[in-house]
Amino acid sequence: MESTELDAEFRALVDFARGSRVPTGFATMDAKGEVDLERPVELWISARMTHVFALAQMYGIPGTEELVAHGVNSLKKYFHDPVYGGWYSSIMATAAEDGNGVPVNDRKEAYAQAFVILAAASTLAAGNRDAGPLLEDALAQQEEHWLDPETGLVAESWDRSFTECEDYRGINANMHTVEALVAAGDVLGDPMLVERATRILKFAYDRAGENSWRIPEHYTADWQVDPDYNVDEPAHPFRPYGVTPGHGLEFSRL
């Protein structure tokens, strides 16, 4: 595909994505570009959309600066848990009377938290003034609650109060943590963040080498491969049974 075609495609995708905006973030859309208000507003979607709009702003697409500001505000104001810190996994499309977000899923999930770091890094690069404190908070939260200093890997999820940690460990959340750490390390000029990302990559590389260069998806709490996880639910949207070939491609890019 020629650069002119890529340019047109990117602009078309950004124009399509504009329709996802709702008061508290960016919502799920159907194939026609209509917002599905029966579904909650997901943290991972809002953060990733904020990242994309930041790329569009840096690319010079008009009108995206406001969308970036909306995304940063949604992460700081509506998704952020004012009591325990961290970010809700999903919220309602409209805020409560006190101006806070209304959680639908108040668990804290590493997969989605990684995208907060990515969004904050991208919007900081795009010049958003509020992105710096957001990135600082996200990195502090990750170090306090997610990173295991012994393994260098991240836990999967916590309850709202960061009291009970799920026993499951997954490579998917760690892969996107690598993506986020590399972006943050680049924007902040912090080699320590890149070293953290490299440590996760080394784990994935070693597990792939032990398994015919396929990366196992699922692990126990002490990071032993769990090959039968979700064998009865092979099409799980986030934790499918076995190996996910696309994650191998993503790790290769990283």
For each residue, the residues with C-beta under 8 A, 3 or more apart:
1: 5 6 9
2: 5 6
3: 6 7
4: 7 8
5: 1 2 8 9
6: 1 2 3 9 10
7: 3 4 10 11
8: 4 5 11 12
9: 1 5 6 12 13
10: 6 7 13 14 56 59
11: 7 8 14 15 61
12: 8 9 15 16
13: 9 10 16 17 52
14: 10 11 17 18 52 53 56 61 64
15: 11 12 18
16: 12 13 19 29 33
17: 13 14 20 26 49 52 53
18: 14 15 21 63 67
19: 16 29 33 34 35
20: 17 26 27 28 29 35 45 49
21: 18 26 27 67 70
22: 25 26 27 35 37 41 93 94
23: 93 94 95
24: 41 74 78 79 91 92 93 94 95 101
25: 22 41 43 45 46 49 70 71 74 75 78 79 91 93
26: 17 20 21 22 41 45 46 49 50 71 74
27: 20 21 22 35 36 37 39 41 45 93
28: 20 35 36 39 41 42 45
29: 16 19 20 32 33 34 35 36
30: 33 34 36
31:
32: 29
33: 16 19 29 30
34: 19 29 30
35: 19 20 22 27 28 29 93
36: 27 28 29 30 39
37: 22 27 93
38:
39: 27 28 36 42
40: 90 91 92 93 104 105
41: 22 24 25 26 27 28 45 46 90 91 92 93
42: 28 39 45 46 89 90 112
43: 25 46 47 75 79 87 88 89 90 91 109 112 113 115 116
44: 47 48 89 111 112 115
45: 20 25 26 27 28 41 42 48 49
46: 25 26 41 42 43 49 50 71 74 75 79
47: 43 44 50 51 71 75 112 115 116 118 119
48: 44 45 51 52 115 118 119
49: 17 20 25 26 45 46 52 53 71
50: 26 46 47 53 54 67 68 71 72 74 75 119 122 123
51: 47 48 54 55 115 118 119 122 123
52: 13 14 17 48 49 55 56
53: 14 17 49 50 56 57 64 67 68 71
54: 50 51 57 58 64 68 71 119 122 123 125 126 128
55: 51 52 58 59 122 126
56: 10 14 52 53 59 61 64 67
57: 53 54 60 61 64 65 67 68 126 127
58: 54 55 125 126
59: 10 55 56
60: 57
61: 11 14 56 57 64
62:
63: 18 66 67
64: 14 53 54 56 57 61 67 68
65: 57 68 69 126
66: 63 69 70
67: 18 21 50 53 56 57 63 64 70 71
68: 50 53 54 57 64 65 71 72 123 126 128
69: 65 66 72 73 128 130
70: 21 25 66 67 73 74
71: 25 26 46 47 49 50 53 54 67 68 74 75 119 123
72: 50 68 69 75 76 119 120 123 128 130 131 134
73: 69 70 76 77 78 130
74: 24 25 26 46 50 70 71 77 78 79
75: 25 43 46 47 50 71 72 78 79 80 87 116 119 120 134
76: 72 73 80 130 133 134
77: 73 74 80 99 100 101
78: 24 25 73 74 75 91 95 100 101
79: 24 25 43 46 74 75 87 88 91 101 116
80: 75 76 77 85 86 87 88 101
81: 84 85 86 87 88 103 106 108 160
82: 100
83:
84: 81 160 161 162
85: 80 81 137 141 162
86: 80 81 108 113 141 145 158 162
87: 43 75 79 80 81 108 112 113 116
88: 43 79 80 81 91 101 103 104 105 106 107 108 160
89: 42 43 44 103 104 105 106 107 108 109 112
90: 40 41 42 43 103 104 105
91: 24 25 40 41 43 78 79 88 101 102 103 104
92: 24 40 41 95 101 102 104
93: 22 23 24 25 27 35 37 40 41
94: 22 23 24 102
95: 23 24 78 92 99 100 101 102
96: 99 100 101 102
97:
98:
99: 77 95 96
100: 77 78 82 95 96
101: 24 77 78 79 80 88 91 92 95 96
102: 91 92 94 95 96
103: 81 88 89 90 91 106 160
104: 40 88 89 90 91 92
105: 40 88 89 90
106: 81 88 89 103 159 160
107: 88 89 157 158 159 160
108: 81 86 87 88 89 113 145 157 158 159 160 162
109: 43 89 112 113 156 157 173
110: 113 114 146 154 155 156 157 173 174 177
111: 44 114 115 156 170 172 173 176 238
112: 42 43 44 47 87 89 109 115 116
113: 43 86 87 108 109 110 116 117 138 141 142 146
114: 110 111 117 118 154 173 176 177 179 180
115: 43 44 47 48 51 111 112 118 119 176 180
116: 43 47 75 79 87 112 113 119 120 134 138
117: 113 114 120 121 135 138 139 142 177 180 181 183 184
118: 47 48 51 114 115 121 122 176 179 180 183 184
119: 47 48 50 51 54 71 72 75 115 116 122 123 134
120: 72 75 116 117 123 124 131 134 135 138 184
121: 117 118 124 125 131 135 180 183 184 186 187 188
122: 50 51 54 55 118 119 125 126 183 187
123: 50 51 54 68 71 72 119 120 126 128 130 131 134
124: 120 121 127 128 131 132 135 187
125: 54 58 121 122 187
126: 54 55 57 58 65 68 122 123 131
127: 57 124
128: 54 68 69 72 123 124 131
129: 132
130: 69 72 73 76 123 133 134
131: 72 120 121 123 124 126 128 134 135
132: 124 129 135 136
133: 76 130 136 137
134: 72 75 76 116 119 120 123 130 131 137 138
135: 117 120 121 124 131 132 138 139 184 187 188
136: 132 133 139 140
137: 85 133 134 140 141
138: 113 116 117 120 134 135 141 142
139: 117 135 136 142 143 184 193
140: 136 137 143 144
141: 85 86 113 137 138 144 145 146
142: 113 117 138 139 145 146 147 154 177
143: 139 140 146 147
144: 140 141
145: 86 108 141 142 155 158 162
146: 110 113 141 142 143 154 155 177
147: 142 143 152 153 154 196
148: 151 152 153 154 155
149: 152
150:
151: 148 203 223
152: 147 148 149 196 199 200 203
153: 147 148 169 174 199 200 203 223
154: 110 114 142 146 147 148 173 174 177 200
155: 110 145 146 148 158 165 166 169
156: 109 110 111 165 166 168 169 170 173
157: 107 108 109 110 165 166 168
158: 86 107 108 145 155 161 162 163 164 165 166
159: 106 107 108 162 163 164
160: 81 84 88 103 106 107 108
161: 84 158
162: 84 85 86 108 145 158 159
163: 158 159
164: 158 159
165: 155 156 157 158
166: 155 156 157 158
167: 220 221
168: 156 157 218 219 220 221 229 239
169: 153 155 156 218 219 220 221 223
170: 111 156 173 174 217 218 219 239
171: 174 175 204 207 215 216 217 218 219 247
172: 111 175 176 217 238 239 244 247
173: 109 110 111 114 154 156 170 176 177
174: 110 153 154 170 171 177 178 200 203 204
175: 171 172 178 179 200 204 247 250 251 254
176: 111 114 115 118 172 173 179 180
177: 110 114 117 142 146 154 173 174 180 181 197 200
178: 174 175 181 182 197 200 201 251 254
179: 114 118 175 176 182 183 250 254
180: 114 115 117 118 121 176 177 183 184
181: 117 177 178 184 185 193 194 196 197 200
182: 178 179 185 186 193 194 197 254
183: 117 118 121 122 179 180 186 187
184: 117 118 120 121 135 139 180 181 187 188 190 193
185: 181 182 188 189 190 191 192 193 194 197
186: 121 182 183 189 194
187: 121 122 124 125 135 183 184
188: 121 135 184 185 193
189: 185 186
190: 184 185 193 194
191: 185 194 195
192: 185 195 196
193: 139 181 182 184 185 188 190 196 197
194: 181 182 185 186 190 191 197 198
195: 191 192 198 199
196: 147 152 181 192 193 199 200
197: 177 178 181 182 185 193 194 200 201 254
198: 194 195 201 202
199: 152 153 195 196 202 203
200: 152 153 154 174 175 177 178 181 196 197 203 204
201: 178 197 198 204 205 251 254
202: 198 199 205 206
203: 151 152 153 174 199 200 206 207 223
204: 171 174 175 200 201 207 208 215 251
205: 201 202 208 209
206: 202 203 209 210
207: 171 203 204 210 211 215 216 225
208: 204 205 211 213 214 215 248 251
209: 205 206 213
210: 206 207
211: 207 208 214 215 216 225 243
212:
213: 208 209 248
214: 208 211 243 248
215: 171 204 207 208 211 243 247 248 251
216: 171 207 211 219 225 226 227 243
217: 170 171 172 229 239 240 242 243 244 247
218: 168 169 170 171 225 226 227 229 230 239
219: 168 169 170 171 216 223 224 225 226
220: 167 168 169 223 224 226
221: 167 168 169
222:
223: 151 153 169 203 219 220
224: 219 220
225: 207 211 216 218 219
226: 216 218 219 220 229
227: 216 218 242
228: 231 241
229: 168 217 218 226 239 241
230: 218 233 234 236 239 240 241
231: 228 234 241
232:
233: 230 236 239 240 241
234: 230 231 240 241 242
235: 240
236: 230 233 239 240 241
237: 240
238: 111 172
239: 168 170 172 217 218 229 230 233 236
240: 217 230 233 234 235 236 237 244
241: 228 229 230 231 233 234 236
242: 217 227 234
243: 211 214 215 216 217 247 248
244: 172 217 240 247 248
245: 248 249
246: 249 250
247: 171 172 175 215 217 243 244 250 251
248: 208 213 214 215 243 244 245 251 252
249: 245 246 252 253
250: 175 179 246 247 253 254
251: 175 178 201 204 208 215 247 248 254
252: 248 249
253: 249 250
254: 175 178 179 182 197 201 250 251
